[in-house]
Amino acid sequence: MTQRQRWAAAADMLASARNKMDGGTGMPADIAITRFETDISTACTAEAQLDIATAAVTIYRLDPTYAP
């Protein structure tokens, strides 16, 4: 994936989690998306067997600052 594709995927996953799991609306701030994308990339690099969806859900649930 390109950097742009990773950022777009992170935006989609974060917005979906916030809106569906925690009753948020709309898109999170760009800075939150960028941090989420970095956290997912770091987790997947550290644990090669971890798939992106599992990493995203785990990071979202463990870090309350991502919630709306």
N, C-alpha and C positions, 0 to 999 in steps of 0.2 A: 504494500500500500504506500501511496505517496503521503507526504505530510498533510496535505490538504484532505485526502481521503480519511486519514486517521482522525483528524480534527472533526470532520463531518460525522464520522461514525461515533465519536465520543459525544458530540452534541446531541445526536439522535438518542443514544443510550441514556445520557444524563437527563434529557428532557422527558423521555418516556418514563424513567424511574421516578422522577419528581412528580410528574403529572398522574401516573397510574397508581403508584404505591403510596404517595403522600399528599395527594390532593392539590398539587401545584397546578399552575396554569402558565402556558407560554414557555418561552425559552429562558434558560438561565443566562447569567452574564457571561460574556466572552472569557473573562478571566477564570471563571469557574470551569468552563469547558476546557480551556487550555490546561488547567491544573489536573482535571479529570483525565484528559488524554495522556498527560505525563505520568500520572499515577498508574494508569493501565499499562502503558509501555514499560514502566519500571517493573511492575509485577510480572508481566509476561517475559521480560528479559531475565529476571531473577529465577523464575520457575518455568522452564521450557515446556513442561507438560501442561501448563495451565492454558485453558482456552480463553479467548477474549470475553466471552459472555460471562463466564464464571468470575473472571477477574473484575469485570465491571460491577457485577452484582455484589461481590464481596467488598469491594472498595466503597461502593455506595452505602452499604449497610454498616460498615465499620466507621465511616467518617460522617458524623452528623452535620458537618458544615455543608454537605452537598444537598441536604433536604431544603425544601422551600421555607 
